[in-house]
């Protein structure tokens, strides 16, 4: 994808599109850091990552290129201990640095886990700063679990109320609904991973749509008009398919997003933004077909903002992204509050049924990469805010360098444990044990880091061998996870080798660092709902089941109880 | 004590049969069965309703039969529910008394109970029962109410049964459409236990396993309190289905073969030769090797019992003093107690195979009605608990009241 984007940048310079350097993704607090990590792992193209946290340990281990520590004097590198007041003050302390980092940004995505100190306290302020700097602010917020108690819930709600007013768009995801993302049997890390992925997925969809210029372009203005409903809930769906029937399949996949409720919710939408992206084989007929069947789901009076783009990296795939918004009161199940910034009293409606963006269980199935080394010694460059602009410039001129940087700064202790990371965030103390380096960092002044940073950026050779090997590990793992998508493998060249090696080597992967260009198509694949959700529920074998034929499998401890034990045991 | 005769109705919508039992609770708390209405169920799979219309027709039929037999107009029922979604969990709530408050007040107890009841279950689940198991005062067990005792902390152990709300709602809807009211919903094995286990057995520790047509429900009592309960979606239907799948016989024949010839014990002496079914004319119709037939049955039932065993708390089976009580239609399978003994290693109690299944005199002890009759017992207990003891005036009044007590 990166190679593509380079092309697109060259060829579309004349178009009015948003340069990558003006999109920033901010991860705020521990939960935000985890989301950021997922985004970094997906090697998001065309956006810069910025981590903000009070806790220096979490911050040090974060993948983001830019990092700003909040409350250097106030919390002294510790967390806020769940106190939003403290988070707020810490944020105010670092306000100038954050403002400097946000200068000139067109779109700012703010990812935060509400309920804690840093997330709840600082998020409204970050949103305000970003707005003041003239950015379009989209907030992705997770709400705490019920079991975290009423106090945290209230903190989260308070913060959410403020964000409703301050942000352009607000998407909330309730942790309590996390169970719907994964099967009951799957581990907690997968549940958290799925939530992070979902958020990463939606951010990517928006970025892709806004950044990548298309044949029929849709831009930020279209996005804003699609979301221009007061106190609304975001409808979001995205699907990929290939093969003969890919147009209708992709649409079906997109509509299967829980946020769309099988397309039923689109019935009331006023404005729907549809973005198609396909390989060079995308035909007008397909587009017609797809839009025709989409018409059945949207009201005739709806304003359909249509965009299409050709991305050679898509190969035989066709992807469709639907974005719309519904007024919250028109929904029986109150959902993600996606709210355009409108001067409205912040009366937060109870968001019991929070946003669930695209959920693709199939790909959760694939994503099984959880075991990885936890304690890896790395030098993670702390980047001072002053560095930001220069780095941004550099990346614009040399997209390769930017990508390289993302990958390089990747190897850090949190990578391996990313899926569980959200969980770990709650136990930061434990986390700290896996990072022997961090205390040192606390003592060092920022200036020191800024001297290290450029060298790392520009001279990859400086990287410790260990680092690079781990970065390969990660990218290889990423690739492996998406291995099932064959068509794109063809495009991405050698990674099949990486995959095989990776499976054997696991931890001690010594394959040469895979170029970031290879990672990019993988990002595309992530969207891939080509393996529909029932995959995980397929019967263990196709044995006839007599009178229980066609029923939901009755699986206990990995055995389908509807099959005779007599036959099952004989086989094994 | 209930002071006057009261009529309760128990309804069990089982996988194989829908059963309504009308019972009369006498003032001396004896239960008299007035009538039973039973129909074969249709549209019920593994304890859950799969075909609403059919299930409703069956229920109406059973209702008519029960009203006929008992000569009572049935307005409301106690309903038993089951299904794989039902789960029983134990939870302990701890409450630390305020510093200036040395002994336990009723409000402290309410608080600790609320804490203990507050089990985290999936959002689509609803809580069906919260049953107090015991109180602990500063870590010491206290079976009776600890109100008034001196303590630093008071803890309560609760057993909470929860299940998917919508499925339970659908069962209620089915009953309402008949139309009858639902007095209360009871998790099936808990109802069955009211009937099948007496107080002493519960105190000594007893495991009740109700193997019905589509589900196997179990409830474990230790020290007089519920220690575990749950449901495994396997039952007699699965045995028949297994025979069908392995031998290729049609369901009706497989069912017949299972009942007449099947044996679940692993006794090799019983697995010699062929099991034969004869048709009306007396000719041999079906021939199956006994070794295969018995093995199919045994493996299925053994697996089911082992699943139950696995789901009991660790070390619980060793604490079962009274034994394992089997009930439900499938427990009538030949050789089943031997198999159960192999799995649990405890005394096995099995209901008598009632000699005449079509008897007009429904027996108390008939395992097929255990759940529905248990519901009546449950209703009676509920009634007793809810009846407030008469106040001073009431007692005085009753001294002079010539009729009854």
Interface residues (C-beta under 8 A of the other chain):
Chain A: X146 X147 X176 X177 X179 X184 X543 X544 X545 X546 X547 X548 X551 X554 X556 X557 X561 X562 X563 X564 X565 X566 X567 X569
Chain B: X45 X46 X84 X120 X122 X123 X232 X233 X234 X237 X238 X240 X241 X242 X244 X245 X246 X251 X292 X295 X296 X299 X300 X302 X303 X307 X310
